[in-house]
Amino acid sequence: MISVSEAWDIVSLASNTACAAACTIGAIWLARRPSSWRKQRIAGILALLTTALWAGVLAALGTESLGTAAAESIRNLSWLALLNALFAGGVDRESAQRVRFVFASLVFAELLQCAVLAASGPLNSGASFAEAALRVSALLHMLVAIGSLVLLHNLYIGASQQDRSGTRWVALSLSALWVFELNFYVVTWFTGYFPGQIAELRGLIVGIAFVPLAMALGADVRRLRFQASRHVAFRSLSLLLIGGYLLAMAGVARLLSALDADGARLAQVGFLVAVLTVAALWLPSTRFRAWLKVTVQKHLFSHRYDYRAEWLRLADTIGRGTEEGDGLHLRIPKALADITESPSAALFLIDADGTLTLAESWRWPTLIDEAQALPSEITSFMASQDFVIALDEWRAGKSAAGETELLPAWLDGDSTAWAIVPLRHFDRLQGAVLLGRPLIDRQLDWEDFDLLTVVGRQLASYLSEQAGQRALMEAARFDEFNRRMAFVLHDIKNLASQLSLLSHNAQRHAENPAFRADMVKTLGTSTDKLNALIHRLGRYGTGREAKVGDVDLTALVREVGTRFDLSDRVELAGLEECIVRGDREGLEQALVHLIQNAIEASPDGVPVCVSMKCEGRRALIDIVDVGEGMDAAFIRDKLYAPFVSSKQGGFGIGALEARELVRAMGGRLQVQSRVGLGTRFTIELPTSGSSAQPDDIFTQEAA
């Protein structure tokens, strides 16, 4: 079995051999490059070859050999020669002359330490003398390393802006070499012997550090940039914090060990409990991760966002859906919330009256009960300008819209609402997304505005495409309806033919009792068929104009209610004298539609409640059932869509026709529904003496 020391010997041999091979290959590659033979190039090839020689001797003879020390001195002198060549070609003549004395001093120190080691070998004056000689040699090596680092600093600072981009990589490589050598000999000076594990890895470190040097001398690296991605930077900073935490723990543990046995044990246990408690509360914290990410983006990158990563995530969210659901209306607010690290978001869509009404919310359950539509002032502003609204500025009266009215409570200062992003497609407002305030609060800046505006346009195109697809599907459904009407007309034609034949035969067989009995039966059957057809056709509007006038609403509600008295399925409540402005025939038809739908949705034996009340300039009629109810998605997408019905055999036009009839007379229809609890339809009409305002809003509420 291989011992630990033998394993480290193998590591040393492999490390130094690899360094020798890499430096040799680098020198050959640099010599074969088609670039001009400048002093820096010649000095670089020499430095690579002498470093390869040192690594080979180190692999063969070990760290403590005089041959290794001599090879190392030759290597260091070649590094100084390269540094001198860089000064000669990278700074002005006066600056190069000022550092000649420093170079001479460093060369003298390198030769002196070599002489010290050479003298210590033949004398063989004991271990104490050898240790003293090693300390002196280490001290001289430290002086050479420090002086070289100072020269490298002056080389980079003194280079012109044009030459600095090419000097950067050479300075980085030589700095890494001298920093490693400085630390190696500092440890040697403190301990009095070469540090074993560090010495075994010298070849590997030197070989890696020479890679950028060879590249800089043999190729144009002025435009070469290495930049960590945001993901790598975030992980690296996390590792640094963890490393600092571990070092702090090690230091505290060392301090605790200085106490007496019982006190140390007690302190260690108490400290461990405290550390575990803090780590359990702090490290998994979403707020801590958000703070760390904001800090990294603010101090390590010139831009807040990684645009490539954000665009890929946007495409993935829109294209593949989310864990919460696959609906586009849910994916849109989530996509924008992911960009700004918002914990919640909501989508508002423009309706037929130009109002932005709530369509879907993502992780914002309270918004359904608090907000149904954005203020008209905000809607008008976004309709005219493609501008992201920072609500903090809007509340402070510093918005681009100038003087504005007070915001509603759910958008006011205590609200978590942070920003509103317009969704515009071809200069037409399709909707808007309300974003919640991020965990780490900050002000929106130009980069937020630009990115959110572009993403809003892209998302608006998806909404427009979806609307176009739905329009095509609706047109296909109307085509299907026309085909169905052809069959209905065919049935009417057949009935008309039967009645025509019956009328013709009645002139000849009217006195025949058997014929009369058959005629009565045929007439009854035809009448039933015609009534059934008329009932079906009567459910679909004829597109006539509304005849608006004063209507006794109380009398009308009582009259409609009496039609359903026989089934005991309708209860009337709150009837009071009330005159409204509307179309009596259209209002009657709308009430019949809504009451019939409520009865069909309710369980057997459970009545439907119809109530009304007058409130100043408006009258309200409520039709309430305790059926299965509807969810928000059904209300938004299917309730008023033609030919979509939750009932078996239904055509799905009753609710649509009721809404259009109420709108035509200047009213509006609202719906509130909860799955498993029931539904409330509310018809709102202006009372006599008042008129509907042009900007009356039709709203859909899903409470």
C-alpha positions, 0 to 999 in steps of 0.5 A: 500500500502506498504511504502518504509521503510516497503519494506526495512524491508521485504528485510532485513528479507528475506536477513538475514533469507536466510543467516542464512539458507545458513550458517546452510546448509553449516555447515552441509554439511561441517560436513558430508564431508568425509575429515579429521577433521583438525583445519581449518575444525572445525574452518570453521564449527564454523564460519558458525554456529556463522554467522548463529546465527548472521543472525538469531538474526539480522533478529529478533531484528534488527541492533541496538539491543545489542543482535545483537551486541553481536552476531556480536562480537561472529561471528567476533571472530569465523572468527578470529579463522578461520584465526588463524587456517589457519595460523597454517596450511598454513605457517611455525611455525615461521611466525605463532608465529610472528602474534600471537600478532596481533591476540591478539590485534584484539581479544582485540579490538573486545571485547573492542567495545563489552564492549563499546556498553554494557556500553552505553545501561544501562547508557542511557546518551542521544543521543550524548553519544549514537552517540559517543559510536557508532562512537567508536564501528565503529572505533574499527570494522574498526581496526579489519577489517583492521587488518584482511585484512593485516593478509589475505594478509600475509597468501596468500603471505606466503603460499607455491606455493602448498598450495596457490591454496587451500588457494586462495578461503578461502582468497577470501571469508574472504577478501570479508567479511572484505572489506564489513564490513570495508565499512559498518563501515566507512559509520557508523563512518562518518554519526553517524548512521547505513546506512539503505539500506546497513544494510538491505543487510548485510545478503545477502552479507555475505551469498554469500561470505561464499559459496567459503569458505565452498567449499574450506574447504570441497572439493579439489579446488586446480584445480578450476578456474573461468575465464570469457569468452572473450565475458563476459570480453569485455562486463564487460570492456565496462560496467566499461567504461560506469560506469566511464563515468557516474561517471565523468558526475556526478562529472562534474554536481556537479561542474557545480551546484556550479556556479550561476544560469544563468552560471550553466544553460548555462554550463550544456546545453553546456556540454550536447551538447558536450557530446552527440556529442562525444558519437555519434561519439565515441561509434558506432565507429568500430575502437573504438570497435576494439581497445577495443577488442584488448586491452582486448585480450592483457591484460586479456588473455594469448591467443589472440584467443578464439579457440572454438568460432573461430572454431564454427564461421568458421563452421557456415560461411562455412556451412551456407553462408553469407549475401553477397552470398552462394558461397564457393569462397566468404565464404572462404575469409570472414571466414579468415577475421573474424578471424583477424578482417580484413575489406576485403579479396580476394581469389586466386585460382591456375590455370592450369599453376600454377598461383594464379589468382583472383577468388573472393573478399570480400568487396574489389571492387578495387582489381578486376581492380588492381590485376589479379594474385599474383606474381610468386615469392610468388606463388613459395614460398607458393607452397614449404612451408606451411607458412603465409606471412606477407607482412610488412616483405616481403616489408622490405626484412625480409621474410622467402624467403630471397632476393625477388623482388619488389612487384607490386603497389597493394601489395606495402607499400601504399597498404592495403594488410596485409597478405597472407594465403596459402591454401594447401591440402596434400602438394599441393597448392590449392589457397591463401587468401589475407587479408586486414589490420585490423582497429587496425594495429598490427604485426602478431605473432606466434599465428596468424601463427599457427591458420591461417595455420590450418584454411588454411588447412581446407579451402583447403580441402573444395576447394579440395572436391568441385573440386572433385565434379565438376570432377564427374559432368563433367564426368557425362556430358561426359557420357550424351554427349556419349549418345547424340553421339549415336543418332547422329550416328544413324542419320548418319546410316539412311542417309547412308542407304538412299544413299545406296538404292538410289545408288542401284535403280539408276542403274535400273531407271536412265532413268526415269525422275520422279526417277531422280527428286526424286533422286535430292530431296533426295540428297539435303535433305540428304546433308542438314542433313549431313551438319548440323551434320558435323557443329555440330560435327565440333564444338567439337575438335578432339584432333589433335596435333597443326602444329605450323609454320609462319602464315600471321595473317592479311590475315587469319583475312581477310579470316575469316572476309569474311565468315560473310560479307553477314550478315554485322555483322563483322567489321575489324579494325587495320589490319597491316602486322603481321607474328605470330607463330601458327597453321593456321587451329587451329587459324582459327577454334578458330576465327570462334568459338569466332566470331560466339559466339560474333554474337549470343550474340549481338543484331540484327543489331549490328556488332562485331568488330575484330581488331589486332595489333602487339606489339614487341614479341606478336600479339593481336587479339580482338573480341568485342561484346556489348551483355549482358556480363558475371559476374565473377562467370560465367567466373570462373565456367561456361565459359570453362565448357563443356556442359554449355551454355548461349544459347538455345540449345548450347553445351558449347564447343566452348569457351573451344575448342578455349582456348585449340587450342590457348594454343596448339600453345603457345598462351593464351586467355583472357576475359574481360566482364561486365554485360550489357556492353559486352565482349572482347576476346583477343587472344595473340600469339608470333610473328615470331622470338620469342617463347612462354616462358614455364611459359606463364600464361593463365589468366581470367580477369573480369573487 
